[in-house]
Amino acid sequence: MKIQGVIFDWAGTTIDYGCFSPVEAFISTFKSIGIELTFQEAREPMGMLKIDHTRALLEMPSVRERFYELFNRYPNEDDVKELYAKFEPTLFKTLKDYVVLNPYVKETVDKLKEMGIKIGSTTGYTKEMMDMILPVAKEKGYEPSCCIAADELGYGRPYPYMMYENARRLNIYPNKTIIKVGDTVVDMKEGVNAGAWAIGVILGSSELGLTYEEVQGMSKSELEVRMEKVRKKLYTAGADYVIDDMRGLISVIEDINKKLY
């Protein structure tokens, strides 16, 4: 028995280094009603279905209190829907601009295919969003055999159903021969809940929240401190392994294969 499939996340894992597209769209959306989100607040629920992300933001005590100060009431489900209706078009305007492959993704995926490993994907984006992203990613050399969006099955992360659907469509069983690779806490929970191996990626992740240029320009000591913080957070969320970038994935698979043998 050995690893048969790898299910990748999208933004922050395979594309959109630092996962800035949804973050900036959420900040812009909330600003339109007078609430200034911090980058940390906007990122906290990252990886969820985007309407769930909107709901999670409005449930944050700090955001709820700011909402109350502005409107003399606490937010409700109608506010979630209203904000999400503003968020979607804001995101769509720039979504394609962020479809840039993260370092070592193409080389790693090509190697996985050479090894006979099937490639799938899950995402916090909706199917409509992925319909915009997939053709651009394909042009740049990345095309998973399966992509399940967060709104296709009724439940997004941390529920395991997108993982199960990847397994069904790719015909992979048992789940312990599947790896989930992602950059957020809910990615790790999705993998764990599906009974798969969960592998976290640090560089380019939403959890690290740095641009490529910021990473390159940062002192080695400061970067190591920030990376270690992300590493601990992903392990706490249930990661079996945490890698710096995609170059570490092949050796992790070799290690898992020894355990599965």
C-alpha positions as a Markdown table, in Angstrom:
| # | Residue | x | y | z |
|---|---|---|---|---|
| 1 | Met | 0.0 | 0.0 | 0.0 |
| 2 | Lys | 1.2 | 3.5 | -0.9 |
| 3 | Ile | 0.0 | 7.0 | -1.5 |
| 4 | Gln | -2.4 | 7.1 | -4.4 |
| 5 | Gly | -3.5 | 10.7 | -4.5 |
| 6 | Val | -2.7 | 14.2 | -3.4 |
| 7 | Ile | -5.5 | 16.7 | -2.9 |
| 8 | Phe | -4.2 | 20.3 | -3.0 |
| 9 | Asp | -5.8 | 23.5 | -1.8 |
| 10 | Trp | -5.7 | 26.5 | -4.2 |
| 11 | Ala | -5.1 | 30.1 | -2.9 |
| 12 | Gly | -2.1 | 30.2 | -0.6 |
| 13 | Thr | -1.1 | 26.7 | -1.5 |
| 14 | Thr | -0.8 | 26.3 | -5.3 |
| 15 | Ile | -1.6 | 29.8 | -6.5 |
| 16 | Asp | -1.8 | 33.4 | -5.1 |
| 17 | Tyr | 1.3 | 33.6 | -2.9 |
| 18 | Gly | 0.3 | 34.9 | 0.5 |
| 19 | Cys | -3.4 | 34.4 | -0.4 |
| 20 | Phe | -4.1 | 38.1 | -0.9 |
| 21 | Ser | -7.0 | 38.0 | -3.4 |
| 22 | Pro | -9.8 | 37.1 | -1.0 |
| 23 | Val | -8.3 | 39.0 | 1.9 |
| 24 | Glu | -8.2 | 42.3 | 0.0 |
| 25 | Ala | -11.8 | 41.7 | -1.3 |
| 26 | Phe | -13.0 | 41.2 | 2.3 |
| 27 | Ile | -11.2 | 44.3 | 3.6 |
| 28 | Ser | -12.7 | 46.3 | 0.7 |
| 29 | Thr | -16.2 | 44.9 | 1.3 |
| 30 | Phe | -16.3 | 45.7 | 5.0 |
| 31 | Lys | -14.8 | 49.1 | 4.4 |
| 32 | Ser | -17.8 | 49.9 | 2.2 |
| 33 | Ile | -20.0 | 49.8 | 5.3 |
| 34 | Gly | -17.5 | 51.6 | 7.5 |
| 35 | Ile | -15.7 | 48.7 | 9.2 |
| 36 | Glu | -11.9 | 48.6 | 8.9 |
| 37 | Leu | -10.8 | 45.0 | 9.1 |
| 38 | Thr | -7.2 | 44.2 | 9.9 |
| 39 | Phe | -5.3 | 41.7 | 7.7 |
| 40 | Gln | -5.3 | 39.3 | 10.7 |
| 41 | Glu | -9.0 | 39.5 | 11.1 |
| 42 | Ala | -9.7 | 39.1 | 7.4 |
| 43 | Arg | -7.4 | 36.0 | 7.3 |
| 44 | Glu | -8.6 | 34.2 | 10.4 |
| 45 | Pro | -11.4 | 32.2 | 8.8 |
| 46 | Met | -9.5 | 31.6 | 5.5 |
| 47 | Gly | -10.2 | 28.4 | 3.7 |
| 48 | Met | -13.9 | 28.3 | 4.5 |
| 49 | Leu | -16.6 | 28.7 | 1.9 |
| 50 | Lys | -16.7 | 32.4 | 1.3 |
| 51 | Ile | -20.2 | 33.0 | 2.7 |
| 52 | Asp | -19.2 | 31.1 | 5.8 |
| 53 | His | -16.0 | 33.2 | 5.9 |
| 54 | Thr | -18.3 | 36.3 | 5.8 |
| 55 | Arg | -20.4 | 34.9 | 8.6 |
| 56 | Ala | -17.3 | 34.1 | 10.7 |
| 57 | Leu | -16.0 | 37.6 | 10.4 |
| 58 | Leu | -19.3 | 39.1 | 11.6 |
| 59 | Glu | -19.2 | 36.6 | 14.6 |
| 60 | Met | -15.8 | 37.9 | 15.7 |
| 61 | Pro | -16.3 | 39.9 | 19.0 |
| 62 | Ser | -14.1 | 42.8 | 17.7 |
| 63 | Val | -16.1 | 43.1 | 14.5 |
| 64 | Arg | -19.5 | 42.7 | 16.2 |
| 65 | Glu | -18.7 | 45.5 | 18.5 |
| 66 | Arg | -17.6 | 47.8 | 15.7 |
| 67 | Phe | -20.8 | 46.9 | 13.8 |
| 68 | Tyr | -22.8 | 47.7 | 16.9 |
| 69 | Glu | -21.1 | 51.1 | 17.3 |
| 70 | Leu | -22.0 | 52.0 | 13.7 |
| 71 | Phe | -25.6 | 50.6 | 13.5 |
| 72 | Asn | -26.7 | 50.4 | 17.2 |
| 73 | Arg | -27.4 | 46.6 | 16.7 |
| 74 | Tyr | -25.5 | 43.4 | 16.3 |
| 75 | Pro | -25.2 | 41.8 | 12.8 |
| 76 | Asn | -27.6 | 39.1 | 11.7 |
| 77 | Glu | -28.0 | 36.7 | 8.8 |
| 78 | Asp | -29.4 | 39.4 | 6.5 |
| 79 | Asp | -26.2 | 41.3 | 7.0 |
| 80 | Val | -24.2 | 38.2 | 6.1 |
| 81 | Lys | -26.1 | 37.9 | 2.8 |
| 82 | Glu | -25.8 | 41.7 | 2.1 |
| 83 | Leu | -22.1 | 41.8 | 2.7 |
| 84 | Tyr | -21.5 | 38.6 | 0.7 |
| 85 | Ala | -23.5 | 40.0 | -2.2 |
| 86 | Lys | -21.0 | 42.9 | -2.2 |
| 87 | Phe | -18.0 | 40.6 | -1.7 |
| 88 | Glu | -18.5 | 38.4 | -4.8 |
| 89 | Pro | -18.3 | 41.1 | -7.5 |
| 90 | Thr | -15.4 | 42.7 | -5.6 |
| 91 | Leu | -13.5 | 39.4 | -5.8 |
| 92 | Phe | -14.4 | 38.7 | -9.4 |
| 93 | Lys | -12.9 | 41.9 | -10.6 |
| 94 | Thr | -9.4 | 40.8 | -9.6 |
| 95 | Leu | -9.6 | 37.1 | -9.2 |
| 96 | Lys | -7.7 | 36.2 | -12.5 |
| 97 | Asp | -4.9 | 38.6 | -11.6 |
| 98 | Tyr | -3.9 | 36.4 | -8.7 |
| 99 | Val | -3.7 | 33.1 | -10.6 |
| 100 | Val | 0.0 | 32.9 | -10.5 |
| 101 | Leu | 1.6 | 29.5 | -9.6 |
| 102 | Asn | 3.4 | 29.4 | -6.3 |
| 103 | Pro | 7.1 | 28.4 | -6.4 |
| 104 | Tyr | 7.9 | 24.7 | -7.1 |
| 105 | Val | 4.2 | 23.8 | -7.7 |
| 106 | Lys | 4.5 | 22.8 | -11.3 |
| 107 | Glu | 7.7 | 20.8 | -10.8 |
| 108 | Thr | 6.3 | 19.0 | -7.8 |
| 109 | Val | 3.0 | 18.1 | -9.5 |
| 110 | Asp | 4.8 | 16.9 | -12.6 |
| 111 | Lys | 6.9 | 14.6 | -10.4 |
| 112 | Leu | 3.8 | 13.3 | -8.6 |
| 113 | Lys | 2.3 | 12.4 | -12.0 |
| 114 | Glu | 5.5 | 10.6 | -12.9 |
| 115 | Met | 5.1 | 8.6 | -9.7 |
| 116 | Gly | 1.6 | 7.6 | -10.8 |
| 117 | Ile | -0.1 | 9.7 | -8.1 |
| 118 | Lys | -3.5 | 11.2 | -8.9 |
| 119 | Ile | -4.0 | 15.0 | -8.4 |
| 120 | Gly | -7.2 | 16.5 | -7.0 |
| 121 | Ser | -8.1 | 19.7 | -5.3 |
| 122 | Thr | -10.5 | 21.4 | -2.9 |
| 123 | Thr | -11.1 | 25.1 | -2.2 |
| 124 | Gly | -12.9 | 27.7 | -0.2 |
| 125 | Tyr | -13.9 | 29.3 | -3.5 |
| 126 | Thr | -17.3 | 28.7 | -5.2 |
| 127 | Lys | -17.6 | 26.8 | -8.5 |
| 128 | Glu | -18.3 | 30.0 | -10.3 |
| 129 | Met | -15.0 | 31.4 | -9.0 |
| 130 | Met | -13.1 | 28.2 | -9.9 |
| 131 | Asp | -14.6 | 28.4 | -13.4 |
| 132 | Met | -12.6 | 31.6 | -13.8 |
| 133 | Ile | -9.4 | 30.3 | -12.1 |
| 134 | Leu | -9.1 | 26.8 | -13.7 |
| 135 | Pro | -8.5 | 27.9 | -17.4 |
| 136 | Val | -5.8 | 30.4 | -16.3 |
| 137 | Ala | -4.1 | 27.9 | -14.1 |
| 138 | Lys | -4.2 | 25.4 | -17.0 |
| 139 | Glu | -2.5 | 27.9 | -19.3 |
| 140 | Lys | 0.3 | 28.2 | -16.7 |
| 141 | Gly | 0.8 | 24.5 | -16.5 |
| 142 | Tyr | -1.3 | 23.4 | -13.6 |
| 143 | Glu | -4.4 | 21.2 | -14.1 |
| 144 | Pro | -5.6 | 18.9 | -11.4 |
| 145 | Ser | -7.7 | 15.9 | -12.5 |
| 146 | Cys | -10.4 | 16.9 | -10.1 |
| 147 | Cys | -11.6 | 20.2 | -8.5 |
| 148 | Ile | -14.4 | 20.4 | -6.0 |
| 149 | Ala | -15.5 | 23.8 | -4.9 |
| 150 | Ala | -16.9 | 24.7 | -1.5 |
| 151 | Asp | -20.5 | 25.3 | -2.6 |
| 152 | Glu | -20.9 | 22.1 | -4.7 |
| 153 | Leu | -21.8 | 19.7 | -1.9 |
| 154 | Gly | -23.7 | 21.8 | 0.6 |
| 155 | Tyr | -20.8 | 21.9 | 3.2 |
| 156 | Gly | -17.4 | 23.4 | 2.9 |
| 157 | Arg | -14.4 | 23.0 | 5.2 |
| 158 | Pro | -13.8 | 21.7 | 7.8 |
| 159 | Tyr | -16.3 | 19.1 | 6.7 |
| 160 | Pro | -14.6 | 16.2 | 4.8 |
| 161 | Tyr | -17.1 | 15.9 | 1.9 |
| 162 | Met | -15.0 | 17.7 | -0.8 |
| 163 | Met | -12.2 | 15.2 | 0.0 |
| 164 | Tyr | -14.6 | 12.3 | -0.2 |
| 165 | Glu | -15.8 | 13.5 | -3.6 |
| 166 | Asn | -12.3 | 13.8 | -4.9 |
| 167 | Ala | -11.6 | 10.3 | -3.7 |
| 168 | Arg | -14.8 | 9.0 | -5.5 |
| 169 | Arg | -14.1 | 10.8 | -8.8 |
| 170 | Leu | -10.5 | 9.8 | -8.8 |
| 171 | Asn | -11.3 | 6.3 | -7.5 |
| 172 | Ile | -8.9 | 6.3 | -4.6 |
| 173 | Tyr | -9.4 | 4.1 | -1.6 |
| 174 | Pro | -8.7 | 3.8 | 1.3 |
| 175 | Asn | -8.5 | 7.4 | 2.6 |
| 176 | Lys | -5.2 | 6.7 | 4.3 |
| 177 | Thr | -3.6 | 6.5 | 0.9 |
| 178 | Ile | -4.6 | 10.2 | 0.3 |
| 179 | Ile | -2.8 | 13.3 | 1.3 |
| 180 | Lys | -4.4 | 16.7 | 1.8 |
| 181 | Val | -2.0 | 19.7 | 1.2 |
| 182 | Gly | -3.0 | 23.1 | 2.4 |
| 183 | Asp | -2.0 | 26.4 | 4.0 |
| 184 | Thr | -4.7 | 27.0 | 6.6 |
| 185 | Val | -6.1 | 25.6 | 9.9 |
| 186 | Val | -9.3 | 24.5 | 8.2 |
| 187 | Asp | -7.3 | 22.7 | 5.4 |
| 188 | Met | -5.7 | 20.6 | 8.1 |
| 189 | Lys | -9.0 | 19.9 | 9.8 |
| 190 | Glu | -10.5 | 18.9 | 6.4 |
| 191 | Gly | -7.7 | 16.4 | 5.9 |
| 192 | Val | -8.0 | 15.0 | 9.4 |
| 193 | Asn | -11.8 | 14.7 | 9.2 |
| 194 | Ala | -11.5 | 12.8 | 5.9 |
| 195 | Gly | -9.1 | 10.3 | 7.4 |
| 196 | Ala | -6.3 | 11.4 | 5.1 |
| 197 | Trp | -2.8 | 12.6 | 5.8 |
| 198 | Ala | -2.7 | 16.4 | 6.4 |
| 199 | Ile | 0.3 | 18.3 | 5.2 |
| 200 | Gly | 0.7 | 22.1 | 5.9 |
| 201 | Val | 2.7 | 24.5 | 3.7 |
| 202 | Ile | 4.3 | 27.6 | 5.3 |
| 203 | Leu | 5.8 | 29.8 | 2.6 |
| 204 | Gly | 3.2 | 31.5 | 0.5 |
| 205 | Ser | 0.5 | 30.5 | 3.0 |
| 206 | Ser | -2.4 | 32.6 | 4.2 |
| 207 | Glu | -1.2 | 31.8 | 7.8 |
| 208 | Leu | 2.2 | 33.4 | 7.1 |
| 209 | Gly | 0.5 | 36.3 | 5.2 |
| 210 | Leu | 3.6 | 37.6 | 3.4 |
| 211 | Thr | 4.2 | 38.5 | -0.2 |
| 212 | Tyr | 7.0 | 36.8 | -2.1 |
| 213 | Glu | 8.9 | 40.1 | -2.0 |
| 214 | Glu | 8.5 | 40.4 | 1.7 |
| 215 | Val | 9.8 | 36.9 | 2.3 |
| 216 | Gln | 12.8 | 37.6 | 0.1 |
| 217 | Gly | 13.6 | 40.9 | 1.9 |
| 218 | Met | 13.1 | 39.7 | 5.4 |
| 219 | Ser | 16.0 | 38.9 | 7.7 |
| 220 | Lys | 16.5 | 35.1 | 8.1 |
| 221 | Ser | 16.0 | 35.3 | 11.8 |
| 222 | Glu | 12.7 | 37.2 | 11.6 |
| 223 | Leu | 11.4 | 34.9 | 8.9 |
| 224 | Glu | 12.3 | 31.8 | 10.9 |
| 225 | Val | 10.4 | 33.1 | 13.9 |
| 226 | Arg | 7.3 | 33.8 | 11.8 |
| 227 | Met | 7.6 | 30.4 | 10.1 |
| 228 | Glu | 7.9 | 28.6 | 13.4 |
| 229 | Lys | 4.7 | 30.3 | 14.6 |
| 230 | Val | 2.8 | 29.0 | 11.5 |
| 231 | Arg | 4.4 | 25.6 | 11.8 |
| 232 | Lys | 3.1 | 25.2 | 15.4 |
| 233 | Lys | -0.4 | 26.5 | 14.4 |
| 234 | Leu | -0.7 | 24.0 | 11.6 |
| 235 | Tyr | 0.5 | 21.1 | 13.8 |
| 236 | Thr | -2.0 | 22.1 | 16.5 |
| 237 | Ala | -4.7 | 22.0 | 13.9 |
| 238 | Gly | -3.8 | 18.4 | 13.2 |
| 239 | Ala | -1.1 | 18.4 | 10.5 |
| 240 | Asp | 0.9 | 15.2 | 10.2 |
| 241 | Tyr | 3.7 | 17.0 | 8.5 |
| 242 | Val | 4.5 | 20.7 | 7.8 |
| 243 | Ile | 6.8 | 21.6 | 5.0 |
| 244 | Asp | 8.5 | 24.9 | 4.2 |
| 245 | Asp | 7.4 | 24.8 | 0.5 |
| 246 | Met | 6.5 | 22.3 | -2.2 |
| 247 | Arg | 10.1 | 21.0 | -2.5 |
| 248 | Gly | 9.4 | 19.1 | 0.8 |
| 249 | Leu | 6.4 | 17.2 | -0.4 |
| 250 | Ile | 8.1 | 14.3 | -2.3 |
| 251 | Ser | 10.3 | 13.3 | 0.7 |
| 252 | Val | 7.2 | 13.4 | 3.0 |
| 253 | Ile | 5.4 | 11.0 | 0.6 |
| 254 | Glu | 8.4 | 8.7 | 0.6 |
| 255 | Asp | 8.3 | 8.7 | 4.4 |
| 256 | Ile | 4.5 | 8.0 | 4.5 |
| 257 | Asn | 4.9 | 5.2 | 2.1 |
| 258 | Lys | 7.4 | 3.5 | 4.4 |
| 259 | Lys | 4.7 | 3.7 | 7.2 |
| 260 | Leu | 2.0 | 2.4 | 4.9 |
| 261 | Tyr | 4.1 | -0.5 | 3.6 |
